[in-house]
Amino acid sequence: MADKKRLLIAFAAIFIIIFGTVIGIVVGHILHSGQPYSGVASQETIKLQQAHLEILKENSTVEIAKSYLNVKFPDTTGDPSPAFSNDIFTKKIQSHLVVGYAPSFELGSITPQDIAAMSMVCYDGIDVGTLGQIINDQSLSLLSQSPVKNLISTAHNDNDKVLLTIFTASNQIIKSITAHPVKSASNLANELIPLLKNNDFDGVSIDIEGQYGKERSGFVNFMRHFRSDLLLQDKSALLLLDSYVDSAADPNNFYNIKDLYPLVNYVFIMGYDMNNSSTSSPNAPLVNENLGNSDVQSLLSYTEVVPASKLVLGVPFYGYEFTTRNQYPNSPTTGSNSYPTAITWSSILATKTRELWDPMSLTAWEKTKVGKHWDQTWFDNPISISLKTALASELHLAGVGVWALGMNGSDTQMLQALEGGTQPLKGAAVIGIKREVRRKSTHKK
């Protein structure tokens, strides 16, 4: 009943805004020109109306996500962050997929509790070369060493699926791969098959981070052939594709999500690094008052083109530290190195600084005076992660995931926030999630 009431209020607000906007246009036109209104809305007016509708939809979705939690959220920036509790989830969240990336540099910090909270662990990983060949470097040699072997065996003993991540962010390599998609796909599949088999991996996580829309079709072609070549030799291999928060909404983005999602089991949305490097700002805002990048905007656009049951919302176990001119949010950065520094959740906990709450982004932050400047750190804590898990549940996503395991140290509250008060999916259940096929919405961006 409460949800229906919220929807009625939202629809009423939408009508009032649109009606008020139209009346304002008519009156403004008459006062300005003295001529009757022609009835044809300008492009600016249409964009304004669409922005109003998007803000209403965003706010409505956020309020519903908030209702999952037994939390009183502060209204003022700088108030203390709410405290996490074991009974924080007041609405039942379905058992869901929890994906954890395990980078080689965090292997020593990953605990059995981390693995137990996962459904799927992605070892990160190995590097791809110019024609899809695997680069023979230290990351490849680590596959035969005990830390990786122990990770795989521990995860399998916990009934988790384990994927091997392939990575490149090199513009030169990606240009070559997308220009020669058939050969690159064949090379990569042929070199991966023995690695998957000999090391007991269950599939592949594809983290190829391109920057240019002109390589968009070439990457789809590469993925189509790679899927075919891989599954021809290993029919049970799982495929997980990483993508950017704005990929579904941007027709010029490197990732053509509409054509890519049928080629993989799941799409992992990298819901972080949305901060502004020149001002203190949140790493992973749940919402953005200016309709910029945020989890809500990203998921509303993704669920327009992808069945929600194939989507995984990635969240960060790290934040960014800024040296700023003043103590307030969105303060310009200063100093010899004005770029923010990444900082893990375990390091943030170790500072023992009071956690503050930002109601605009629904994330946490800290501030400390250092000489003439301020240090501000913006990050996700168990409360903001819980909100993201609630959002994923409300939109019927396959689940949530994290970059990266180990960055939480010995803290288990972040894991509890990912689980949402339920046991993560395990084993065969990871493959066949049946949820809502597609959200019906008129959202456009």
N, C-alpha and C positions, 0 to 999 in steps of 0.2 A: 504493500500500500504506500509506504514511504517513497519507493522508487517511482511509482505512478504519479504521486504528488509532485515530485521533483520534475518529472517530464512535463506535466501540465504547466508548471511554473515556467519552465524553459520555453515551451511553445508560446505561452502568453507573452513572455519577454521578447521573443523573436518577432511576433506580430506587432508589438508596440514599437520596437526599434524600426522595423521596415515602414510601418505606417507613419511614424514620426519623421523618418527620413524623407519619405515622399512628400508629406505636407510641407516640410521645410524647404524642399526643392521648389515646389509650386509657389509658395509665398515669396521665397527669395527671388525667383524669376520675375514675378509680378512687380515686386518692389524695385528691383534693379532696372527692368526694361519697360515697365508699364504695359507689357503685352501679355495676352493670355498664354498660359503654359501649353506647350505643344504636345506633352504626354510622352516624349521620347527621353528616356534617362541617358545621361552621359556615361561614358566609360568609367569616369572617376566615381560616379554615383554607384554604379554596379559593383565596382571593386570595394567601395566602402560597405555596401550591403553584405557582400560576401565575407568581408573581414568581420563584420558584426556577427554573422552566423557562425563563423569558425570560432570566434571567441566564446560564444555561448555554448557551442558543442564541446569545446575544450574544457571550459569551466564545469559544465554538467558532468563530464566524464571524470574529472578530478574529484568532484564532490562525492561521486559514487565510490571511487577508490578509497577516499578518506573514510567512508562509512564502514569499511571492512575492519577498521582498527579502533581499539578502545583507547583513543588518544585525544587529548584536547590540544589542538594545534595553536601555537601563538599567532597573533595577528600582527605583531610588531617585529620588524627586523632587528635582530640583536638580543631578543629575549632568549633565555636558555632553551636548548633543544629538549623536547620531551624525552622521557626515559623509556627504555625498552623493558618489556616484561614478558614472561613466558606465555601469558594469556592475552597477548596483544591483539590477536585475530579474533574478532567477534562474529564474523561471517565465515562459513565453511568454505575453504578453498579446496578444489579438487586436487587429488594426487596428480602431479605434473612432472614434466621433464625438467631436470636441473643439470645444466652443462657446465663443466669446469675446465678451463684451460690451465694446463700445467706446464709453464715454460721451464726450460732447462735450468735457468738461473734461480728458480724458486724450489727446485726439487728437495733441497735440504730442509725446507720449511714446511712442506706439505705433511699433514698429520693423517692418521687413520680416521679421525673425526671428519676431516675434509672430504675424504673419499666416501665415507658412509653417507654423507649428505648429497652425493651426486647420483645421477642416472647415467651420465656419460662423461668420460674424462678424455680430453684432447691433449696428447703430448705435443708440445710446441718446441721445436719441430725441425724440419729440414728445408733447405733452400733449393729453389728451382732455377735452372739456367736458361740460356737464350732460346734453346729449342726444346724446352721441356725436360731436359736431362737433369738429374739430381746432382747438385754440386758436392763434390767430395771434400768436405771440410769437417771441422770439429763437431758440428751439430749432427752430422751423419755418424761419426765414430761413437758418439754417446749412446747410440742405440744398442750397442753390444756391451755397455757397461752396467754395473749393478744398480745404480740409482734408477735408471729407466726400466730395467727388468723388474725391480722391486715395485715400482709404480704400477706396471702392467699387471703383475701377479696380485697385488693388493686390491686393485680395482676389480679384477675378474673374480677374486674370492668374495668380493662384496656384491657380485652380480651386476657390475657396471659394464657398459660397452666402452671400449677404448679405441680412439681414433688417432691416426698419425696426421699431424698438421704439415701441409706444404705451404711455403711462404715465399713471396717476393713483393717488394715495393719499388723495385728498380724500374724506372721508366724505360730504360734501354731494353731490359729483359722482357717486359710486358709488351713493348712495341713489337719485338721479334716473335713472341708467342702468338700474339693476335694476328700478325701478318702471315704466319705459317701454322694455322690452327691444327690441321690434320696431322702433320709430322710431329708437332710439339705434343699433341695429345697422345699419339702412339708411343713416342719416346717415354713420356712420363708414366703412362700406364704400365708399359713393359718393365720399367725400372722399379716401380712401386710394388708390383705383385709379389716378388720374392721378399721384399722388406715386410710387407703385411703378413705373409705366411710365416716367415722365419721368426718374427717377433710377436706373433699372436695378436696383431691388431684386427679390429672389427670393421675398419673402414678408414675414410680419409676426410679430414677437415681442410677445405680449400680457402686459404687466406692470401689471395692474389689481389693486391690493393692498387688498382689502376687509378689514374687521375684524369684521363682524357675521354670525352664522349666519342671521339672519332674511332676509338678502339672498341667501342661498345659491341658492334655486330661481330667483330672478330673474336671477342671473348665468348660470346654466346656459341659461336661455331666451335671454338676450342672446347668448351664445356660439353657440348653435345657429343663430340667425338670422344672426349676423355671418358665420359660416362659409359658410352657404348663399348669402348676398348677395355675398360676396367671390369665392367659387369660381364663381359664375354668370358673373362678368365676367373672372376670371383662373383658369382651371382648374389651372394649374401652381403657384399660390401655396402656399408652405410656411407652416405655422402652428406656432408654439412658444408654450406657455403656461407662465408662471412660477407657482410655488406654494410654500407654506411647508413646513417640514420635518415638521410634525405634521398636515398636511392630510388624509392618507389614514387616519390613526388616529382623528381627531376628528370624530364625526358632527355636531357643531355648528359646524364650521369654515366659513369663507366659501367655500372651494373644495370642491365636491362632486366629488371626484376620480373616483369611479366613473362618474359621468355626463359628466364633462368630457373624460376622456382619449380617447374615441372621436372627439371633434370636432377633434382636433389631430394633427399628425405626431409631436410630442414634448412631454413634460412636463419642464420644467426645475425641479428641486428646489433652492430657495435654501438650501443647506446651510451657513448662517453666521448670525451675530447670535444665537447661542444662549447668549451669556454672561449672567451675572447682573450687572446694572448697579451693584449695591451692594457686591459683593465681587469681588476679582480672580479671574478665571475664563476658561476658554478660549472663543474666538470660535466655533470649529467642532470640537467634540470628536468624535473618531471613535467613542468609546465613553463611556458614562456609568454609573458604578458604582451610581447610584441609580435607574437606568432612566428618567432624564429624557431630554430631547431630545439626540440624537446622530445621527451619520450611520448607524450600524448600526441603531438603533431605527427611524429614518425609513425606511430602505430595506426592512427586514423588513416593515414595515406597508404600504409602497407596493406591493411585489411580491405582496401578497395580493390586490390588486384591479386592478393594471395589468400588462399584459405587460411584462416587463423590457426588451424591445427598444424601448419607447417612452419610457424614462426616462433622464434626464441628471442626474448628480449635480453640483450647483454647488459650487465651492470658492472660498475667498477668497484674493486676493493682498493682503490687509490684515489688521491685527489691532487690538487696543485697548490703550491705555495707561491704567493706573489709578494714582492717588495713594492709597497705602495706609498703614495704621497700623503694619504690620510687614512683614517680608520673606517671609512664608510664603504659599503658595497659599490662596485663599479668605479672604484678609485683608479686613476691612471697609475701604471707601474712606473718605477723609477730606478735609478742606480745604473751601474756599469752593465749589468745583464738584466734587461727589463723583461725577459721571457720567464714564464713561470717554471718552477721545478716540480717534477712529479714526486709524490711522497705516498708511501704505502699506508694502509689503515693501521698496521701494527706500529709504525713510526709515529703516526698521529696520536695513537693511544699513549705512547711513551712520553709525549710532551706534557701530559696532564694539564693541558689548558682547557678552560671552560668551553664546552661546545655550545655554539649559538645556533639559532634557527633562522632561516630565510623563508618567509611565507610566500615570496614571489616565485621561487624555484622549487620550494619544498625540499630543500637540501640543507646540510649543516655547514658551518664555517667557524673559524676562530680568528682572533686578532691579538697581536702583541706589539707593544711599542718597542722599537729597537733604535736607539739614538734619535735622529731627527725623522726617521721613517717608521713605517709600520710593516709588520709581516702579517699577511692574511692567508689563511689556508682554507680552501673550499673543497668539500669532500662529501661522500655519502657515508651515513652511519646506519645502524640497524633500523632506525625509524624510517629513513628515506628508502632503504632497500625494501622494507616491508610494504611501503606504498607502491613501489614498482611491482612487487609480486602481486599485490592486490589488483593493480591495473592490468597486468597480464591475465589474471584470472577473470576479471570482469569482461575483457575482450576475447575470452576463450582461446588464448594462445596455447601452443603446445607447452610452453613453460618459460623459464628464465635461465640465464647463464651468467658466468662471471669471468672477467679478466682481472685478477688471476688468482688461482689457488696459491696459498702460501703467503700472500700479501696481508692476510688477516692475522698472521702469527698464531698464537694459541687461542685467540678469541673465537668463541662459538656462536655468539649472538648474530653475527653476520650470516652464518650458515642457517640458523633458525629462521632468520628473515627470508632467506631464499626458499626454505621449505614451506613456509606459510602455515605452520601448524599441522602439516600432513607429511606422510612418508613419501619420499621421491619415488617416481616410477623406476622399476628395475627390470633387467633381463629382457624378455620378449616384449614386454609392455612398452618398451622404448620405441619400438618400430611401428606399432599400429595404433597410434592415438586417434580416436574418433571424437571429434568435437564439432562445433558449428562449422559448416562448410565455408561460408563467407558472410561477413557482416554486410547488411544492407544499409547503405548510407548514401547521402548525396554529397559527401565531402569532396571538395576539389581544392587543389592547391596550385 
